[in-house]
Amino acid sequence: MPTPHRVVVAVFPDVDLLDVTGPAEVFSLANRETGGRAGYEVRLAGPSGGEVRTSAGVRLVTDTAFADVGAEVDTLLVPGAVDMTDGGPVARIDPAVVAWVRETAPHARRVASVCVGAHVLAAAGLLDGKTATTHWSTAAQLAAEHPGVTVDPDPIFVRTDRGRLWTGAGISACLDLSLALVAEDLGEQTALAVARNLVLYLKRQGGQSQFSVPLSRPAATRRDIDELRLWIAEHPGADLSARALADRMCLSERHFARVFKQETGTSPAAYVEAARVESARRLLETTDCPLGQVASAAGLGSAETLHRAFRRRLATTPAAYRRRFRTRAA
């Protein structure tokens, strides 16, 4: 049997439940998919051992206390907890957890945070001079409290320090992060097999946005505008000119443009381009279609237009994006 990948997950009062159980399930399925050859051993470590109450009210039983973990750690996984305030969620920073992470991290082959667990890594000094992500709702807090950290609130996860340090978005993105760790250890085919077992539509890559275009904007006060936004996402190749969309809404073009910007914060043309670029991204990630065909299917017309839109919105080219994020089928 191979040396186990000993995964130690920090748990503490009010920790987000899925941040703990999601990765544990991924590693368990990796063991099952490989007939046990993956060698993952997940251990829960808490401040003093015993029961820990999660934010969902469900109680977890730790395997060991922080003080007894020792140096044999392959992957240190740090989830997070938040306190709800009138101004929104605030990441909780427990000094005892921070101190333990600071002491334990040097012994681990790699360290990963889930959701607002990135705040703990930052407080422990592990993210200084590095790029990191976290749940979008606390990204501003992370940037304000740790100016030495380059906070990118958009990606699903960020891998840095030559693969030794990972930070993930929240909350279901813990599955994407864990699948990426499995892919690094065992290869893409095993990770995709685990993703199929989890009935995930797609094993998302790290550079993908935490939100699709319809979800990246707050809900409109007008239901018809929200319905139109979803229709745009589902029909990128349709005629999505301002005139055509205004006709669909039974409004004058001028009134439609004013209402749409008031409800979404952007113009119809900019929103449509963003939706079409997202459609093109999915095609680049999941197919080997030529760029001209991708552009046509996404409603961008030509490879030249596709190229310009990618440069403008993603600061990269379609070909470079595909090389980085193409997901190979099993």
Summary of the structure (lengths in Angstrom):
residues: 330
radius of gyration: 21.9
end to end distance: 25.5
largest distance: 69.9
contacts: 1091
relative contact order: 0.09
helix: 48%
strand: 17%
